[in-house]
Amino acid sequence: MCNHQLPVDSPLATLMLAEDRLLGLTPESSTDEVAYQFTEFLELLWNVIEVAPDPAPYTPAWNMINLYAKVDLLVFQQGNDAALIRMQEKVREAIELLP
């Protein structure tokens, strides 16, 4: 992912802020807060894809979040604290996969 200056209100800048919030969560965070931040990130990623001229290059990032990170969220909600760290790693990887 390129690190050009982004307009503050761009969908990608908003996604990056959501990433920061999600990565700032700890195993002590409530499952509701983690689920809320994850859902917000997922929705913002979708917003980025919707405004992209060609959404195809975003497929790997979308799959990383919607398929794999979502499983880690569910496992975290069942009490496995290590799953939060795995989910956060997938969020980082998804950001790196963005064109």
C-alpha distances in whole Angstrom, upper triangle without the diagonal:
4,7,9,12,12,16,17,18,15,14,11,12,15,13,11,15,16,14,16,19,18,17,20,23,25,28,30,29,30,29,30,27,25,25,25,22,20,22,20,17,18,19,16,14,17,17,13,14,18,17,14,16,16,15,15,12,11,14,13,11,14,16,15,16,19,21,20,19,22,24,24,24,28,28,28,30,33,33,31,29,27,25,23,22,21,19,17,16,15,13,11,10,10,7,5,7,5,5
4,6,9,10,14,16,17,15,15,11,12,15,14,12,16,17,16,17,20,20,19,22,25,27,30,33,31,33,32,32,29,27,28,27,24,23,24,22,19,20,21,18,16,19,18,15,16,19,17,15,17,17,17,17,14,14,17,16,15,17,20,19,19,22,24,24,23,25,28,27,27,31,32,31,33,36,36,34,32,30,28,26,24,24,22,20,19,18,16,14,14,13,10,9,10,9,8
4,7,8,12,13,16,14,14,11,11,14,13,11,14,16,15,15,19,19,18,20,24,26,29,31,29,32,31,31,28,26,28,27,23,23,24,22,19,21,22,18,17,20,19,16,18,20,19,17,19,20,19,21,17,17,20,19,17,19,22,21,21,24,26,25,24,26,29,28,28,31,32,31,33,36,36,34,31,30,28,26,24,24,23,20,19,19,17,14,15,15,11,11,13,11,11
4,6,10,12,14,12,14,11,11,14,14,12,15,18,17,17,21,22,21,23,26,29,32,34,32,34,34,33,30,29,30,28,25,25,26,23,20,22,22,19,18,21,19,16,18,20,18,16,18,19,20,21,18,18,21,21,19,21,24,23,23,26,28,28,26,29,32,30,30,34,35,34,36,39,39,37,34,33,32,29,27,27,26,23,23,22,20,18,18,18,14,14,16,13,12
4,7,9,12,11,13,11,9,13,14,12,14,17,17,17,20,21,21,22,26,29,32,33,31,33,33,32,29,28,29,27,24,25,25,22,20,22,22,18,18,21,19,16,19,21,18,17,19,21,21,23,21,20,24,23,21,23,26,25,24,27,30,29,27,29,33,31,31,34,36,34,36,39,39,37,35,34,32,29,28,29,27,24,24,24,21,19,20,19,16,16,18,15,15
4,6,8,7,9,7,6,10,11,10,12,14,15,15,18,20,20,21,24,28,31,32,30,31,31,30,27,26,27,25,22,22,23,19,17,20,19,15,15,18,15,13,16,17,15,15,17,19,19,21,19,18,22,22,19,21,24,23,22,25,28,28,26,27,31,30,29,32,34,32,34,37,37,36,34,33,31,28,27,28,25,23,23,23,19,18,20,18,15,16,17,14,14
4,6,5,9,9,7,9,12,12,12,15,16,17,19,21,22,23,25,29,32,33,30,32,32,30,27,27,27,25,22,23,23,20,18,20,19,15,16,18,15,13,17,17,15,15,18,20,20,23,21,20,24,24,21,22,26,25,24,26,29,30,27,29,32,31,30,34,36,34,35,38,38,37,35,35,33,30,30,30,27,25,26,25,22,21,23,21,17,19,20,17,17
4,6,9,9,6,7,11,10,10,13,15,15,16,19,20,20,23,26,30,30,27,29,29,27,24,24,25,22,19,21,21,17,17,19,18,14,16,18,15,14,18,18,16,17,20,22,22,25,23,21,24,25,22,22,26,25,23,25,29,29,26,27,31,30,28,32,34,32,32,36,36,35,33,33,31,28,28,29,26,23,25,24,21,20,22,21,17,20,21,18,19
4,7,8,6,7,10,11,11,13,15,16,16,19,20,21,23,27,30,31,27,28,28,26,24,24,24,21,19,20,19,16,15,17,16,12,14,16,12,12,16,16,13,15,18,21,20,23,22,20,23,24,21,21,25,25,22,24,27,28,26,26,30,29,28,31,33,31,32,35,36,35,33,33,31,28,28,29,26,24,25,24,21,21,23,21,18,20,21,18,19
4,5,5,6,9,10,11,13,14,16,17,19,20,21,24,27,30,31,28,29,29,27,24,24,24,21,19,19,19,15,14,16,14,11,12,13,10,9,12,13,10,12,15,17,16,20,19,17,20,21,18,18,22,22,20,22,25,26,24,25,28,28,27,30,32,31,31,35,35,35,33,32,30,27,27,28,25,23,24,23,19,19,21,18,15,18,18,15,15
4,6,5,6,9,10,11,12,14,15,16,18,20,22,25,28,29,26,27,26,24,22,21,20,18,16,16,15,12,11,12,11,7,8,9,7,5,9,10,8,10,13,15,14,17,16,14,17,18,15,15,19,19,17,18,22,23,21,21,25,25,23,26,29,28,28,32,32,32,30,30,27,25,25,25,22,20,21,20,16,17,18,15,13,16,16,13,14
4,5,5,6,9,10,10,13,14,15,16,18,20,24,27,28,25,26,26,25,22,21,21,19,16,16,16,13,11,12,12,8,8,10,9,6,9,11,10,10,14,15,14,16,15,12,15,16,13,14,17,17,16,17,21,21,19,21,24,24,23,26,28,27,28,31,32,30,29,28,26,23,23,23,20,18,19,17,14,14,15,13,10,13,13,10,11
4,5,5,6,9,10,11,13,14,15,17,19,23,26,27,24,26,25,24,21,20,21,19,16,16,17,14,12,14,14,10,11,13,11,10,13,15,13,14,17,19,17,20,18,16,19,19,16,17,20,19,18,20,23,23,21,22,26,25,23,27,29,27,28,32,32,31,29,28,26,23,23,23,21,18,19,19,15,15,17,15,12,14,16,13,14
4,5,5,6,9,10,11,12,14,16,17,21,24,25,22,23,23,21,18,18,18,15,13,14,14,10,9,12,11,7,9,12,10,9,13,14,13,15,18,20,18,21,19,16,19,20,16,16,20,19,16,18,22,22,19,20,24,23,21,24,27,25,25,29,29,29,27,27,25,22,22,22,19,17,19,18,14,15,17,15,13,16,17,14,16
4,5,5,6,9,10,10,12,14,16,19,22,23,20,21,21,20,17,16,16,14,11,11,12,9,6,9,9,6,6,10,9,8,11,13,13,14,17,18,16,18,17,13,16,16,12,13,16,15,13,15,18,18,16,17,20,20,18,22,24,22,23,26,27,26,24,24,22,19,19,19,16,14,16,15,11,12,14,11,9,13,14,11,14
4,5,5,6,9,10,10,12,15,18,21,23,20,22,21,21,18,16,17,16,12,13,14,11,9,12,12,9,9,13,12,11,14,16,16,16,19,20,18,20,18,15,18,17,13,15,18,16,14,17,20,19,17,18,22,20,19,23,24,22,24,27,27,26,24,23,21,18,18,18,16,13,15,14,10,10,13,11,8,11,13,11,14
4,5,5,6,9,10,11,13,17,20,21,18,20,20,19,16,15,16,14,11,12,14,11,9,13,13,10,11,15,14,13,16,18,18,19,22,23,21,23,21,18,21,20,17,17,20,18,16,19,22,21,18,19,22,21,19,23,24,22,23,27,26,26,23,23,22,18,18,19,17,14,16,16,12,12,16,14,12,15,17,15,18
4,5,5,6,9,10,11,15,18,19,16,17,17,16,13,12,13,11,7,9,10,7,6,9,10,8,10,13,12,12,15,17,18,19,22,23,20,22,21,17,19,19,15,15,18,16,13,15,19,18,15,16,19,18,16,19,21,19,20,23,23,23,21,21,19,16,16,17,14,12,14,14,10,12,14,13,11,15,16,15,18
4,5,5,6,8,10,14,16,18,16,17,17,17,14,12,13,12,9,9,11,9,7,10,12,10,10,14,14,13,16,18,19,19,23,22,20,21,19,16,18,17,13,14,16,14,12,15,17,16,13,15,18,16,15,18,20,18,19,22,22,21,19,18,17,14,13,14,11,9,11,11,7,8,11,10,8,12,14,13,16
4,5,5,6,9,12,16,17,15,17,17,17,14,13,15,14,10,11,14,12,10,13,15,13,14,17,17,16,19,21,22,22,25,26,23,25,23,20,21,20,16,18,20,17,15,18,20,19,16,18,20,18,17,20,21,19,20,24,23,22,19,19,18,14,14,15,13,10,12,13,10,10,13,13,11,14,16,16,19
4,6,5,7,11,14,14,12,14,14,14,10,10,12,11,7,9,12,10,9,13,14,13,14,17,17,17,20,22,23,23,27,27,25,26,25,21,23,22,18,18,20,18,15,18,20,19,16,17,19,17,15,19,20,17,18,21,21,20,17,18,17,13,14,16,13,11,14,14,11,12,16,15,14,17,19,18,22
4,5,6,9,12,13,10,12,12,12,9,7,10,9,6,7,10,9,8,11,13,12,13,16,17,17,19,22,23,23,27,26,24,25,23,20,21,19,16,16,18,15,12,15,17,16,12,13,16,13,12,15,16,14,15,18,18,17,15,15,13,10,10,12,9,7,11,11,8,10,13,13,12,15,17,17,21
4,5,8,11,13,11,14,14,15,12,10,13,13,9,10,13,13,11,14,16,15,15,19,20,19,21,24,24,25,28,28,25,26,24,21,22,20,16,17,18,15,14,17,18,16,13,15,17,14,13,17,17,14,16,19,18,17,14,14,13,9,9,11,9,6,9,10,8,8,12,13,12,14,17,17,21
4,7,10,11,10,13,14,15,11,10,13,13,10,12,15,14,13,16,18,17,18,21,22,22,24,26,27,27,31,31,28,29,27,24,25,23,20,21,22,19,17,20,21,19,16,17,19,16,15,18,19,15,17,20,19,18,14,15,15,11,11,13,12,9,12,14,12,12,16,16,15,18,20,21,24
4,7,8,6,9,10,11,8,7,11,11,9,10,14,14,13,16,18,18,18,21,23,23,25,27,28,29,32,32,29,30,28,25,26,24,21,21,22,19,16,19,20,18,15,16,17,14,12,15,16,12,14,17,15,14,11,12,12,8,9,12,11,9,12,14,12,13,17,17,17,19,22,22,26
4,5,5,9,10,13,10,9,12,14,12,13,16,17,16,19,21,21,22,25,26,26,28,30,32,32,36,35,32,33,31,27,28,26,23,23,24,20,18,21,22,19,16,17,17,14,13,15,15,11,13,15,13,12,9,10,11,8,8,12,11,10,13,15,14,15,18,19,19,22,24,25,28
4,5,8,9,12,11,9,12,14,14,14,17,18,18,20,23,23,23,26,28,28,30,32,34,34,37,37,33,34,32,29,29,27,24,24,24,21,19,21,21,19,15,16,16,13,12,14,12,9,10,12,9,9,5,8,9,7,8,11,11,11,14,16,16,17,20,21,22,24,25,27,30
4,6,9,11,10,10,13,15,14,16,18,19,20,22,24,24,25,28,29,30,32,34,35,36,40,39,36,37,35,32,32,30,27,27,27,24,22,23,24,22,19,19,19,16,14,16,15,11,12,14,11,11,8,11,13,10,12,15,15,14,17,19,19,20,23,24,24,26,28,29,33
4,6,8,7,7,10,11,11,12,15,16,16,19,21,21,22,25,26,27,29,31,32,33,37,36,33,34,33,29,29,28,25,24,25,22,20,21,22,21,17,17,18,15,13,15,14,11,11,14,12,13,10,13,13,10,12,15,14,13,17,18,17,19,22,22,22,25,27,27,31
4,5,5,6,9,10,11,12,14,15,17,18,20,21,23,24,26,27,29,30,32,33,37,37,33,34,33,30,30,29,26,25,25,23,20,21,22,21,17,16,17,15,12,13,14,10,9,12,11,13,11,14,14,11,14,17,15,15,19,20,18,21,23,23,24,27,28,29,32
4,5,5,6,8,10,10,12,14,15,16,18,20,21,22,24,26,27,28,31,32,35,35,31,32,31,28,27,26,23,22,22,20,17,18,19,18,15,13,14,12,9,10,11,8,6,9,9,11,10,13,12,10,13,15,13,14,18,18,17,20,22,22,23,26,27,27,31
4,5,5,6,9,10,10,12,14,15,16,18,20,21,22,24,26,27,29,30,34,34,30,32,31,27,27,27,24,22,23,21,18,18,19,19,16,14,16,14,11,11,13,11,9,12,12,14,14,17,15,13,16,18,15,16,19,19,18,21,23,22,23,26,27,27,31
4,5,5,6,8,10,10,12,14,15,16,18,20,21,23,24,26,27,29,33,32,29,31,30,26,26,26,22,21,22,21,17,18,20,19,16,15,16,15,11,13,15,12,11,14,14,15,14,16,15,12,15,17,14,14,18,18,16,19,21,20,21,24,25,25,29
4,5,5,6,9,10,11,12,14,15,16,18,20,21,23,24,26,27,31,30,27,28,27,24,23,22,19,18,19,17,14,15,17,16,12,11,13,11,8,10,12,9,9,12,12,13,11,13,11,8,11,13,10,10,14,14,13,16,18,17,18,21,22,22,26
4,6,5,6,8,10,10,12,14,15,16,18,20,21,22,25,26,30,29,25,27,26,22,22,21,19,17,18,16,13,13,15,15,11,9,12,11,7,9,11,10,8,12,13,14,13,15,13,10,14,14,11,12,16,15,13,17,19,17,19,22,22,22,26
4,5,5,6,9,10,11,12,14,15,16,18,20,21,23,25,28,28,25,27,26,22,23,22,19,18,19,18,14,14,17,17,14,12,15,14,11,13,15,13,12,16,17,18,17,18,16,13,16,17,14,14,18,17,14,18,20,18,19,22,23,22,26
4,5,5,6,9,10,10,12,14,15,17,18,20,21,23,27,26,23,25,24,20,21,20,17,16,18,16,13,14,16,16,12,12,15,14,11,14,16,13,13,17,17,18,16,17,15,12,14,15,12,11,15,14,11,14,17,15,15,19,20,19,23
4,5,5,6,9,10,11,12,14,15,17,18,20,21,25,24,21,22,22,18,18,17,14,13,14,13,9,10,13,12,9,8,12,11,8,11,13,12,12,15,16,16,15,16,13,10,13,13,9,9,13,11,9,13,14,13,14,17,18,17,21
4,5,5,6,9,10,11,12,14,15,16,19,20,24,23,20,22,21,18,18,18,15,13,14,14,10,10,13,14,11,9,13,13,10,12,15,14,14,17,19,19,18,19,16,14,16,16,12,13,16,14,12,15,17,15,15,19,19,18,22
4,5,5,6,9,10,11,12,14,15,17,19,22,22,19,21,21,17,18,19,15,14,16,15,12,12,16,16,13,12,16,16,13,16,18,17,17,20,21,21,20,21,18,16,18,18,14,14,17,15,12,15,17,15,15,18,19,17,20
4,5,5,6,9,10,11,12,14,16,17,20,20,17,19,18,14,15,15,12,11,13,12,9,10,14,14,11,11,15,14,12,15,18,17,17,20,21,21,20,20,17,14,16,16,12,11,14,12,9,12,13,11,11,15,15,14,17
4,6,5,6,9,10,11,12,15,16,19,18,15,17,16,13,13,13,10,8,10,10,7,7,11,12,10,9,13,14,12,14,17,17,17,20,22,21,20,20,17,15,17,16,12,13,15,12,10,13,14,11,12,15,15,14,17
4,5,5,6,9,10,10,13,14,18,18,15,17,17,14,14,16,13,10,13,14,11,10,14,16,14,13,16,17,15,17,20,20,19,23,24,24,24,24,21,19,20,20,16,16,18,16,13,16,17,14,14,18,17,15,18
4,5,5,6,9,10,11,13,16,17,14,17,16,13,14,16,12,11,14,14,11,12,16,17,15,15,19,19,17,20,22,21,22,25,26,26,25,25,22,19,21,20,17,16,18,16,12,15,16,13,12,16,15,13,16
4,5,5,6,9,10,11,14,14,11,13,13,9,11,12,9,7,11,11,9,10,13,15,13,14,17,18,16,19,22,21,22,25,26,25,24,24,21,19,20,19,15,15,16,13,11,13,13,10,9,13,12,10,12
4,5,5,6,9,10,13,13,10,12,13,9,10,13,10,8,11,13,10,10,14,16,15,14,18,19,18,20,23,23,23,26,28,27,27,26,23,21,22,21,18,18,19,16,14,16,16,12,13,16,14,12,14
4,5,5,7,9,12,13,11,14,14,11,13,15,13,11,15,16,14,14,17,19,18,18,21,22,21,23,26,25,25,29,30,30,29,29,26,24,25,24,20,20,21,19,16,18,18,15,14,17,16,13,15
4,5,6,6,10,11,9,12,12,9,12,14,11,10,14,15,14,14,18,19,18,18,22,23,22,24,27,26,27,30,31,30,29,29,26,24,24,23,20,19,20,18,15,16,16,13,12,14,13,10,11
4,6,5,8,8,5,9,9,7,9,11,10,9,12,14,13,13,16,18,18,18,21,22,22,24,27,27,27,30,32,31,30,29,26,25,25,23,20,20,21,18,16,17,16,13,12,15,13,10,11
4,6,8,9,7,11,12,10,12,15,14,12,15,17,16,15,18,21,20,20,24,25,24,26,29,29,29,32,34,33,33,32,29,27,28,27,23,23,24,21,19,20,20,16,16,18,16,13,14
4,6,9,8,12,13,11,14,17,15,14,18,19,18,18,21,23,23,23,27,28,26,29,32,31,32,35,36,36,35,34,31,29,30,28,25,25,25,23,20,21,21,18,16,19,17,14,13
4,5,6,9,9,9,12,14,13,13,16,18,18,18,21,23,22,23,26,27,27,29,32,32,32,35,37,36,35,34,31,29,29,28,25,24,24,22,19,20,19,16,15,16,15,11,10
4,6,9,10,11,13,16,16,16,19,21,21,21,23,25,25,26,29,30,30,32,35,35,36,39,40,39,38,37,34,33,32,31,28,28,27,25,23,23,22,19,18,19,17,14,12
4,6,7,8,10,13,14,14,16,18,19,19,21,23,23,24,27,28,29,31,33,33,34,37,39,37,37,35,32,31,31,29,26,26,26,23,21,22,20,17,17,18,15,12,10
4,6,6,7,11,11,10,13,15,15,15,17,19,20,21,23,25,25,27,29,30,31,33,35,34,33,32,29,28,28,26,23,23,23,20,18,19,18,14,15,16,13,10,10
4,5,6,9,10,10,11,14,15,15,16,18,20,21,23,25,25,27,29,30,31,33,35,33,33,32,28,28,28,25,23,23,23,19,19,19,17,14,15,16,12,11,10
4,6,7,8,10,11,13,14,15,17,18,19,20,23,24,24,27,28,29,31,33,34,32,32,30,27,26,26,23,21,21,20,17,17,17,14,12,12,12,9,7,6
4,6,5,6,9,10,11,12,14,15,16,17,20,21,21,23,25,26,27,30,31,29,29,27,24,23,23,21,18,18,18,14,13,14,12,9,10,11,8,6,7
4,6,5,6,8,10,10,11,13,14,15,17,19,20,22,23,25,26,28,30,28,28,26,23,23,23,20,18,18,18,14,14,15,13,10,12,13,9,9,10
4,5,5,6,9,10,10,11,12,14,16,17,18,20,22,23,25,26,28,26,26,23,20,20,20,17,15,16,15,11,12,13,10,7,10,10,7,8,10
4,5,5,6,9,10,10,10,13,15,15,16,19,20,21,22,25,26,24,23,22,19,18,18,15,13,13,12,9,9,10,8,4,7,8,5,6,9
4,5,5,6,8,10,10,11,14,15,15,17,19,20,21,23,25,24,23,22,19,18,19,16,13,14,14,11,10,12,11,7,10,12,9,9,12
4,5,5,5,7,9,10,11,13,14,16,18,19,20,22,24,22,22,21,17,18,18,15,13,14,14,10,11,13,11,8,12,13,10,12,14
4,6,6,5,6,9,10,11,12,15,16,17,19,20,22,20,20,18,15,15,14,12,10,11,10,6,8,10,8,6,10,11,9,11,14
4,6,6,5,6,9,10,10,12,14,15,16,18,20,18,18,17,14,13,14,11,8,10,10,7,7,10,9,7,10,12,11,12,15
4,6,6,6,9,10,10,12,14,15,16,18,20,19,20,19,15,15,16,14,11,13,14,10,10,14,13,10,13,16,14,14,17
4,6,6,7,9,10,11,13,15,16,17,19,18,19,18,14,15,16,13,11,14,14,10,12,15,13,11,15,17,15,16,19
4,5,5,7,9,10,11,13,15,16,18,16,16,15,11,12,13,10,8,11,11,8,10,13,11,10,14,15,14,16,19
4,5,5,6,9,10,10,12,14,16,14,14,13,9,9,10,8,5,8,9,6,7,10,10,9,12,14,14,16,19
4,5,5,6,9,10,11,13,15,14,14,14,10,10,12,10,8,11,12,10,10,14,14,12,15,18,17,18,22
4,5,5,6,9,10,11,13,12,13,12,9,10,12,10,8,12,13,11,12,16,15,15,18,20,19,21,24
4,5,5,6,9,10,11,9,10,9,5,7,9,7,5,9,10,9,11,14,14,14,17,19,19,20,24
4,5,5,6,9,10,9,10,10,7,7,10,9,6,9,12,11,11,15,16,15,17,20,20,21,25
4,5,5,6,9,9,11,12,8,9,13,12,10,13,15,14,15,18,19,18,21,23,23,24,28
4,5,5,7,6,8,9,6,8,11,10,10,13,15,14,16,18,19,19,22,24,24,25,29
4,5,5,5,6,7,5,6,9,9,9,11,14,14,15,17,19,19,21,23,24,25,29
4,5,7,8,11,9,9,13,13,12,14,17,17,17,20,21,21,23,26,26,27,31
4,6,9,11,10,11,14,14,14,17,19,19,20,22,23,23,26,28,28,30,33
4,6,9,9,10,13,14,14,16,18,19,20,22,23,24,26,28,29,30,34
4,6,6,8,10,11,11,14,15,16,18,20,21,22,24,26,26,28,32
4,5,6,8,9,10,12,14,15,16,18,19,21,22,24,25,27,31
4,5,5,7,9,10,11,13,15,16,17,19,21,22,23,25,29
4,5,5,6,9,10,11,12,14,15,16,19,20,21,23,27
4,5,5,6,9,10,10,12,14,15,17,19,20,21,25
4,5,5,6,9,10,11,12,14,16,17,18,20,24
4,5,5,6,9,10,11,12,14,15,16,19,22
4,5,5,6,9,10,10,13,14,15,17,21
4,5,5,6,9,10,11,13,14,16,19
4,5,5,6,9,10,11,12,15,18
4,5,5,6,9,10,10,13,16
4,5,5,6,9,10,11,15
4,5,5,6,9,10,14
4,5,5,6,9,12
4,5,5,7,10
4,5,5,9
4,6,8
4,6
4
